[in-house]
Amino acid sequence: MTELAAGTIARRRTGRGFIPSIHGWLLLLPAAVLLVSFTHWPTAATIIDSFFSTPKGARPAVFVGVENYEAMLDDPIFWRALWNNVVYCIGTIPASIALALLMAVFVNGRLAGRGFLRLAYFTPTVLPMIAVANIWLFFFSPSYGLVDQVTALFGAPARNWLGDPSTALWCIVVVTIWKEAGFFMIFYLAALQQISPRLAEAAALEGASRWYFFRRITFPLLMPTTLFVLVNAVINAFRLVDHIVVMTRGGPDNATALLLFYIYEIGFKFWDTSYAATLTVVLLAILAAVAIGQFLFLDRRVHYQ
């Protein structure tokens, strides 16, 4: 009788624990379906497509192995786009993060018009990317553009900034820094407001300078935010297409062709979907390697408490 009662109680307990488990999985099901449908399955399909040829008309796709990857290694435009992306990353990521941190520290202090300054710094972020590209396209226009109008005051001749291979990519870098610094500033500003003012008071009592306090106290406490901002900055640096389409279309002579823009042209202009999938796999591998490297090397310097 005792064993029968114990078995009944165990079954009841198991049933009560099983029902909440089903309930939890059902709540996760919509998000899981969206994640698999729009993230995991497209990634797997892209990797599979990179080993097949592009189907054309009545000719279906056939397995070609690593031929697409061999063609990529022999593609000079791919290497040019990859190098452009490296230069673009070096030019935009440190500058935008440093400028964002500087602006956040500035507007976090007690000064008149602080709310207006925060709004002014953040305004470029909320503007559509196409609108931003058209604004700067006018700024860089030869002769009558704003940049040439300013440089003409110092006697400099008119210059085709976007038509010169030596300056076109750096013009895109300037536009990106202008647009992204305000976005990153919001995260730094939120992090600065979470730092206790007692730390600054204690440092002032000890006679520490502002620079010493920022270098030894503020910046280490901002490392979690810096890691988050850095990961987003790297991702943004490899996914730029809009500005290039509007401002340069990858020219002149592929001087502004970044990796994702080259993938866009291969896939939607030349309709070589298999080669575009191959380039996408390489892009995903680069982003994964960079992200893993960031977490491995910066995690030791990140303090969450």
Residue pairs with C-beta under 8 A, 6 or more apart in sequence:
43 284
46 277
46 280
46 281
46 284
47 277
47 281
49 61
49 273
49 274
49 277
50 68
50 69
50 274
50 277
50 278
50 280
50 281
51 63
51 64
51 65
51 66
51 68
52 61
52 62
52 63
52 64
52 274
53 61
53 62
53 64
53 67
53 274
54 61
54 271
54 272
54 273
54 274
54 275
55 61
55 273
61 274
64 274
68 274
68 275
68 277
68 278
69 278
71 275
71 278
72 78
72 275
72 278
72 279
72 282
77 254
77 257
77 262
78 259
78 262
78 279
80 254
80 257
81 254
81 257
81 258
81 259
81 261
81 262
82 259
84 169
84 254
84 255
84 256
84 257
84 258
84 259
85 237
85 238
85 258
85 259
87 169
88 169
88 172
88 173
88 176
88 237
88 240
88 258
89 234
89 237
89 238
91 169
91 170
91 173
91 177
92 173
92 176
92 177
92 180
92 233
92 237
93 230
93 233
93 234
93 237
95 173
95 177
95 181
96 176
96 177
96 180
96 181
96 184
96 233
97 184
97 226
97 229
97 230
97 233
99 177
99 181
100 180
100 181
100 182
100 183
100 184
100 185
100 187
100 188
100 229
101 184
101 185
101 188
101 222
103 121
103 181
103 182
103 185
104 185
104 188
104 189
104 192
105 188
105 192
105 214
105 218
106 117
107 114
107 117
107 118
107 121
107 185
107 189
108 189
108 192
108 193
111 117
118 189
121 181
121 182
121 185
122 182
122 183
122 185
122 186
123 182
124 132
124 178
124 179
124 181
124 182
125 179
125 180
125 182
125 183
125 186
127 135
127 179
129 179
129 242
129 243
130 242
130 246
132 175
132 178
132 179
132 243
133 175
133 242
133 243
133 245
133 246
133 247
134 246
136 171
136 174
136 175
136 178
136 243
136 247
137 162
137 246
137 247
138 145
138 146
139 145
139 146
139 147
140 147
140 161
140 162
140 171
140 247
141 148
142 148
142 158
142 159
142 160
142 161
142 163
143 158
145 161
147 161
148 158
148 159
151 159
152 158
159 167
161 167
161 168
161 171
162 168
162 171
162 247
162 248
163 251
163 252
164 252
165 252
165 253
165 255
166 255
168 248
168 251
168 252
168 255
168 256
169 255
169 256
171 247
172 240
172 243
172 244
172 247
172 248
172 256
175 243
175 247
176 236
176 237
176 240
176 243
180 233
180 236
184 229
184 232
184 233
187 225
187 228
187 229
188 222
188 225
188 229
190 225
191 221
191 222
191 224
191 225
192 218
192 222
195 218
195 221
199 213
199 217
200 213
203 212
203 213
203 217
208 216
220 301
220 303
221 303
223 298
223 301
223 302
223 303
224 302
224 303
224 304
226 298
227 294
227 295
227 298
227 299
227 302
230 294
230 298
231 291
231 294
234 287
234 290
234 291
234 294
235 287
238 258
238 259
238 260
238 283
238 286
238 287
239 260
240 258
240 260
240 261
241 258
241 260
241 261
241 264
244 250
244 256
244 257
244 258
244 261
245 261
245 264
247 256
248 255
248 256
250 256
250 257
250 261
250 262
250 265
251 257
257 265
259 279
259 283
260 283
262 279
263 276
263 279
263 280
263 283
266 272
266 275
266 276
266 279
267 273
267 276
